[in-house]
């Protein structure tokens, strides 16, 4: 069974620069991805619901064996390679990097477009949302000119 789950924004998850360097000599990104208890709870609840429905429908039988620790859960998982929320949107500069217009707090002429501004990630591929936000931002910037 493969499933995607939305994770809650977690300030303990980070993307930083690693000591390792790429072919151009630039520091590579290091992803420190962590789950919180609410994430683990959501995974357990989702598997329980799926289990009940499989049994109820008569479709088959399902045995749920979820690992007990975060390391075990993460070892059996893989992300969608859509690291979101690293420059998250929030009206309060203490809670986010950009405002509702994707303008970096405190800077007049710097905007960020992309999934990094999402306040939460969802579970679906973010491409259409990124495109919609980019078009919205382009329209906003045109009005400023």
C-alpha positions in Angstrom: 0.0 0.0 0.0 1.4 3.3 -1.0 -0.1 6.5 0.4 0.6 10.2 0.6 -0.1 12.1 3.7 0.0 15.8 4.4 2.4 16.8 7.1 1.9 19.7 9.4 4.4 22.5 9.2 7.3 21.5 11.5 9.9 24.0 12.5 12.3 21.1 13.4 12.5 20.1 9.7 15.1 22.2 7.9 17.0 22.6 4.7 20.5 23.8 5.3 23.8 23.9 3.5 26.0 20.8 3.8 29.7 20.6 4.1 29.6 18.5 0.9 30.1 20.4 -2.3 28.8 19.9 -5.9 30.9 19.8 -9.1 31.0 23.7 -9.1 32.3 23.8 -5.6 29.1 25.1 -4.1 27.7 23.7 -0.9 24.9 21.2 -1.5 21.6 21.2 0.3 21.0 19.0 3.3 17.4 18.1 4.1 16.6 17.3 7.7 13.0 15.9 7.4 11.2 15.2 10.6 7.7 14.0 11.6 5.8 15.3 14.6 3.4 13.3 16.7 0.4 14.7 14.8 1.9 13.3 11.5 2.4 9.9 13.1 -1.1 9.9 14.5 -2.5 10.8 11.0 -0.7 7.9 9.4 -2.0 5.5 12.0 -5.6 6.8 11.7 -5.5 6.7 7.9 -4.2 3.1 7.9 -6.9 2.2 10.4 -9.7 3.7 8.2 -8.3 1.9 5.1 -8.1 -1.4 7.0 -11.7 -1.1 8.2 -13.0 -0.3 4.7 -11.1 -3.1 3.1 -12.6 -5.5 5.6 -16.1 -4.0 5.5 -16.3 -4.1 1.7 -15.2 -7.8 1.6 -12.5 -6.8 -0.9 -9.9 -8.6 1.1 -7.9 -8.6 4.3 -5.3 -6.1 5.3 -2.8 -6.4 8.1 -1.4 -3.0 9.4 2.1 -3.1 10.7 3.3 0.4 11.3 6.8 0.9 12.7 7.0 2.3 16.2 9.8 4.9 15.8 10.2 7.9 13.6 13.5 6.5 12.2 11.7 3.3 11.1 8.7 5.2 9.6 11.1 7.5 7.7 13.3 4.5 6.5 10.2 3.1 4.8 9.0 6.3 3.3 10.0 8.7 0.6 9.0 12.2 0.0 7.6 13.7 -3.2 10.8 15.9 -3.6 8.6 19.0 -3.1 10.2 20.7 -0.2 7.7 23.4 0.7 7.4 26.1 3.3 11.0 27.2 3.7 10.1 30.8 3.0 6.5 30.5 4.1 3.8 33.1 3.7 2.5 34.8 6.8 1.3 38.4 7.5 3.5 38.4 10.6 7.2 38.7 9.8 8.0 36.6 12.9 6.0 33.7 11.5 6.9 33.9 7.8 9.3 35.3 5.2 6.8 36.7 2.7 3.5 38.5 3.0 0.3 37.6 1.1 1.7 39.2 -2.1 4.9 37.1 -1.9 6.9 40.2 -1.0 9.8 39.5 1.4 9.1 41.3 4.7 11.1 44.4 5.0 12.1 44.6 1.3 10.3 46.8 -1.2 11.3 45.0 -4.4 12.0 41.4 -3.6 9.4 38.7 -4.2 9.5 34.9 -4.0 7.5 32.7 -6.2 7.3 28.9 -5.7 6.3 26.2 -3.2 8.6 27.6 -0.6 6.0 30.2 0.3 3.3 27.6 1.0 2.2 27.8 4.6 1.3 24.1 4.5 2.1 21.6 1.8 -0.9 19.4 1.2 -0.2 16.0 -0.3 -0.7 16.6 -4.0 1.8 17.7 -6.6 2.2 21.5 -6.2 2.7 22.4 -9.9 -0.7 23.9 -10.7 -0.7 25.9 -7.4 2.8 27.2 -8.1 1.7 28.3 -11.6 -1.4 30.0 -10.3 0.6 31.8 -7.7 3.2 32.9 -10.2 0.4 34.3 -12.5 -1.1 36.1 -9.5 2.3 37.5 -8.6 3.0 38.6 -12.1 -0.4 40.4 -12.2 0.4 42.1 -8.9 3.9 43.2 -10.0 2.4 44.6 -13.3 0.1 46.8 -11.2 3.1 48.2 -9.2 4.9 49.3 -12.4 
